[in-house]
Amino acid sequence: MKTGNKYITFIRAYIKSMRLYYSFITGISGLIGLSFYQYLAYSGDDKTFFGFNHTIETPTPLPKLLLILIILFLSWGINQIYNDYLGLKEDRINAPDRPMVSGELNPLAAVFVSTMLMIIAFCLTWFFLETEAIIPLIIGVGLNILYEYAKGYGLWGNIIFGFMISTCSMYGFLASGKSDISLFSLSQILLIVYIALINGLMTFYTYFKDYEGDKAVGKKTIIVRMGLVKSQKLSIIASFLPLAVFLIFYYGIGAWHFELNGIFLVLGLLATGLQIWTGYLYFINPKGEMTYFSLAMNFRACTCSESALISVFNPALGVVLFLMSYFFIGFLFNFHVNRKG
């Protein structure tokens, strides 16, 4: 094989392994933090959000905004290479056509490229954005590696995954500019917990398609531990969790001090419908081909729920992201119709 063709083959296989339809998971999560910061920067001293007044926040310049978005949307794919490398054993059963399993993508070379890209992201954050944003970046990478081991210990995998994605929200906020706001107030912590819940639920549904392989290699995900019958029932119950927890946090303990605008109510209801529909899909198809093809709706439910959150402080952006994530997840997913790949 000629050198040029070799590199083209590697790049194609690397991009395929990134599974770009997942990029909205990290991207939209990060946009929650980024949009929160912009709201504060543009609000003025007479407005509050989450009980905080505008202090030293200034609007993020467009070049920095674009750089933050690029890092957020590519972070899933870059880190997915590590997941594929660490999960080769079960992927030989669950997804034998994946580039790293089939031999199309050299595992060590792919890991090297991802490591170089992560170093670049660290440097760009340190020198061109905000140094504080390095912290969630490091935590996110660490949790991503830990996740591959934690997913074999029942619910811990979902918890680790959820908080891993929530670091994107923290990164989006901290990378946007200077701020006096602490991320460790009750309202902020519960927002992080809520984002983790949405993403932890999303990854719960992804375990259905890997049930046979995970069981064969002894990786005891929550689906393997409970079995398919109980997991079917749990998929329906769990689909109501985002709505129930939001109502508890907002009305039950009054942790969030913001008014629910009409756009949020509409998007929130639509997102809840997507969550319930996702639970129903996995209830009626807990195994077989549809457990893979239902992933598109699963990812839409996750990102649309987060887009609804964004509409609390930027209604127009929330609507745009809701529609974009719904459309483009389906569009990009259609390039990965091989459920074994």
C-alpha positions in Angstrom: 0.0 0.0 0.0 1.3 3.4 -0.9 2.2 5.8 1.9 -0.5 8.3 0.9 -3.2 5.7 0.7 -2.1 4.3 4.1 -2.6 7.7 5.8 -5.9 8.2 4.1 -7.1 4.8 5.3 -5.9 5.6 8.8 -7.7 9.0 8.9 -10.9 7.5 7.5 -10.8 4.7 10.1 -10.0 7.1 12.9 -12.9 9.4 12.0 -15.2 6.4 11.8 -14.1 5.3 15.3 -14.8 8.8 16.6 -18.5 8.1 15.9 -19.3 11.8 15.4 -23.0 11.5 16.1 -21.8 11.3 19.8 -20.2 14.7 19.4 -23.4 16.4 20.4 -23.3 14.6 23.8 -20.2 16.5 24.9 -21.0 19.6 22.7 -24.5 20.4 24.0 -23.4 19.6 27.6 -20.5 22.1 27.3 -22.9 24.7 25.8 -24.9 24.7 29.0 -21.9 26.1 30.9 -20.9 28.4 28.0 -24.4 29.8 27.6 -24.7 30.3 31.4 -21.5 32.4 31.3 -22.7 34.5 28.3 -26.0 35.1 30.1 -24.2 36.5 33.1 -21.8 38.6 30.9 -24.7 40.2 29.0 -27.2 40.5 31.9 -26.0 43.6 33.8 -26.0 44.1 37.6 -29.8 44.3 37.9 -30.4 40.7 36.8 -29.6 37.5 38.6 -29.5 33.8 37.6 -29.2 30.9 40.0 -29.0 33.6 42.6 -25.9 35.2 41.2 -25.4 38.8 40.1 -23.3 39.8 37.1 -19.8 40.6 38.5 -16.6 40.5 36.3 -17.9 38.4 33.4 -17.4 39.8 30.0 -18.7 38.4 26.6 -16.4 35.8 25.2 -14.7 36.9 21.9 -15.8 35.0 18.8 -12.5 33.3 18.2 -12.5 31.9 21.7 -16.1 30.8 21.4 -15.3 28.9 18.3 -12.2 27.3 19.9 -14.2 26.2 22.9 -16.9 24.7 20.7 -14.3 22.8 18.6 -12.8 21.3 21.7 -16.2 20.4 23.2 -17.6 18.8 20.0 -14.4 16.8 19.2 -13.7 15.7 22.8 -16.0 12.7 22.6 -14.5 11.4 19.4 -10.9 11.9 20.6 -11.6 10.1 23.9 -13.6 7.4 22.2 -10.4 6.0 20.8 -9.3 5.3 24.4 -12.6 3.6 25.1 -12.3 1.4 22.0 -8.7 0.5 23.0 -9.6 -0.4 26.5 -12.7 -2.3 25.4 -11.2 -4.4 22.7 -12.0 -7.7 24.5 -15.8 -7.2 24.6 -15.8 -5.4 21.2 -14.6 -8.6 19.5 -18.0 -10.0 20.4 -20.2 -6.9 20.4 -18.7 -5.0 17.5 -16.3 -7.1 15.5 -16.4 -4.7 12.5 -15.1 -1.7 14.4 -11.9 -0.5 12.8 -9.7 -1.2 15.8 -11.0 -4.7 16.1 -11.0 -5.5 12.4 -7.4 -4.3 12.0 -8.4 -1.3 9.8 -7.1 1.0 12.5 -3.8 0.5 14.3 -4.7 0.7 18.0 -1.4 2.1 19.3 -1.2 4.7 16.5 -4.8 5.8 17.1 -4.1 6.2 20.9 -1.0 8.2 20.0 -3.0 10.5 17.8 -5.6 11.0 20.4 -3.0 11.7 23.1 -1.4 14.3 20.8 -4.8 16.0 20.2 -5.5 16.0 23.9 -2.2 17.7 24.6 -3.0 20.3 22.0 -6.4 20.9 23.7 -4.6 21.3 27.0 -2.2 23.8 25.5 -4.9 25.8 23.8 -6.9 26.0 27.0 -3.9 27.0 29.0 -2.5 29.7 26.7 -5.6 31.0 24.8 -8.5 30.4 27.1 -8.6 30.2 30.9 -6.2 28.1 33.0 -8.9 27.1 35.4 -10.6 25.2 32.6 -7.7 22.7 32.7 -9.2 21.2 35.9 -12.5 19.8 34.4 -10.5 18.8 31.3 -8.1 16.7 33.4 -11.0 15.3 35.5 -13.0 14.4 32.3 -10.1 12.5 30.7 -9.5 10.7 34.0 -13.2 9.7 34.4 -13.2 8.5 30.8 -10.4 6.0 31.4 -12.0 5.0 34.8 -15.3 4.5 33.1 -14.1 1.6 31.0 -13.4 -0.3 34.3 -16.4 1.1 36.3 -19.0 0.0 33.7 -18.3 -3.6 34.8 -19.5 -2.8 38.3 -23.2 -2.1 37.8 -24.5 1.3 38.4 -21.0 2.8 39.0 -20.5 2.8 35.3 -23.5 5.1 34.7 -22.5 7.4 37.6 -19.0 7.8 36.4 -20.1 8.3 32.8 -22.7 10.9 33.8 -20.2 13.0 35.8 -17.6 12.6 33.1 -20.0 14.4 30.6 -20.9 17.0 33.2 -17.3 18.1 33.3 -18.0 19.5 29.8 -20.5 21.9 31.3 -17.9 23.0 33.8 -15.3 23.4 31.1 -17.7 25.4 28.9 -18.3 27.8 31.8 -14.7 28.1 33.0 -13.1 28.4 29.6 -15.4 31.3 28.6 -13.8 33.9 30.8 -13.1 35.2 34.2 -15.8 34.9 36.9 -16.3 35.2 40.6 -18.9 32.4 40.7 -18.1 29.2 42.6 -19.2 26.0 41.0 -19.7 24.5 44.5 -22.9 26.3 45.6 -25.9 24.0 46.1 -27.6 25.2 43.0 -24.5 24.7 40.9 -23.8 21.2 42.3 -27.4 20.1 41.7 -27.2 21.4 38.1 -24.1 19.2 37.6 -25.9 16.3 39.3 -28.9 16.8 36.9 -26.7 16.9 33.8 -24.9 13.7 35.1 -28.3 12.1 35.6 -29.4 12.8 32.0 -26.2 11.4 30.6 -26.0 8.4 33.0 -29.5 7.5 31.9 -28.4 7.7 28.2 -25.5 5.3 28.7 -27.8 2.9 30.6 -29.8 2.4 27.4 -26.6 1.9 25.4 -25.8 -1.2 27.5 -28.7 -3.2 26.0 -26.9 -3.6 22.6 -23.8 -4.8 24.4 -25.5 -7.3 26.7 -24.3 -10.5 25.1 -20.7 -9.4 24.7 -20.5 -7.9 28.2 -22.0 -11.0 29.7 -19.6 -13.2 27.8 -16.4 -11.4 29.0 -17.7 -11.0 32.6 -18.3 -7.3 32.5 -21.2 -6.9 34.9 -23.0 -3.7 33.6 -26.3 -2.9 35.3 -28.1 -4.7 32.4 -26.0 -7.8 32.9 -26.5 -7.7 36.7 -30.3 -7.3 36.5 -31.0 -9.3 33.4 -33.0 -8.3 30.4 -36.5 -8.8 31.9 -35.9 -6.5 34.9 -33.9 -4.1 32.7 -36.9 -3.8 30.3 -39.1 -2.7 33.2 -36.4 -0.3 34.5 -36.1 1.3 31.1 -39.7 2.6 31.4 -39.4 3.7 35.0 -36.0 5.4 34.4 -37.4 7.4 31.5 -39.4 9.5 33.9 -36.3 10.3 36.1 -35.2 13.5 34.4 -38.7 15.0 34.8 -39.1 13.8 38.4 -35.7 15.0 39.6 -36.2 18.4 37.9 -39.5 18.8 39.7 -37.9 17.8 43.0 -34.9 20.2 42.6 -37.0 23.1 41.3 -40.2 22.9 43.3 -39.4 20.4 46.1 -36.3 21.9 47.6 -36.2 25.2 45.7 -32.6 24.9 44.7 -32.9 26.8 41.4 -34.0 30.4 41.4 -35.1 31.1 37.9 -38.4 31.6 36.1 -39.5 28.9 33.7 -40.2 30.7 30.4 -42.6 29.4 27.8 -39.9 28.1 25.4 -38.4 26.0 28.2 -41.8 24.5 29.1 -42.4 23.6 25.4 -38.9 22.1 24.9 -39.0 20.4 28.3 -42.3 18.7 27.4 -40.9 17.6 24.1 -37.7 16.3 25.6 -39.7 14.4 28.3 -41.6 12.8 25.4 -38.4 11.7 23.8 -37.1 10.3 27.1 -40.3 8.2 27.6 -40.3 7.1 23.9 -36.7 6.0 24.4 -37.6 3.9 27.4 -40.5 2.4 25.5 -38.2 1.4 22.6 -35.9 -0.5 24.8 -38.8 -2.0 26.7 -40.2 -3.6 23.5 -36.8 -4.3 21.9 -34.3 -5.2 24.7 -32.2 -7.3 22.3 -31.6 -7.7 18.6 -31.0 -5.2 15.9 -33.3 -2.5 17.2 -31.2 -2.1 20.4 -28.6 -0.5 18.1 -30.9 1.6 15.9 -32.8 2.9 18.9 -29.5 4.7 19.9 -30.3 7.6 17.7 -33.5 8.4 19.7 -31.6 7.8 22.9 -29.0 10.4 22.0 -31.6 12.8 20.8 -33.5 12.5 24.1 -30.3 13.3 26.0 -29.2 16.3 23.9 -32.7 17.7 23.6 -33.1 17.6 27.3 -29.9 19.6 27.7 -31.0 22.0 25.0 -34.2 22.6 27.0 -32.0 23.6 30.0 -30.1 26.1 27.8 -33.4 27.7 26.8 -33.9 28.8 30.4 -31.3 31.6 29.9 -31.2 31.7 26.1 -34.5 30.7 24.6 -33.5 31.2 21.0 -30.3 29.3 21.3 -32.2 26.5 23.1 -34.6 26.1 20.2 -31.8 26.1 17.6 -29.8 23.5 19.5 -32.8 21.4 20.1 -33.6 21.2 16.4 -30.0 20.9 15.3 -29.2 18.1 17.7 -32.3 16.2 16.7 -31.6 16.5 13.0 -27.8 16.1 12.9 -27.7 13.1 15.3 -30.0 11.2 13.0 -28.1 12.4 9.9 -24.7 11.4 11.3 -26.0 8.2 12.7 -27.0 7.1 9.2 -23.3 6.8 8.4 -23.0 4.1 11.0 -25.8 1.7 10.0 -23.5 -1.4 10.6 -24.4 -2.3 14.2 -21.3 -4.5 14.5 -19.1 -1.5 13.5 
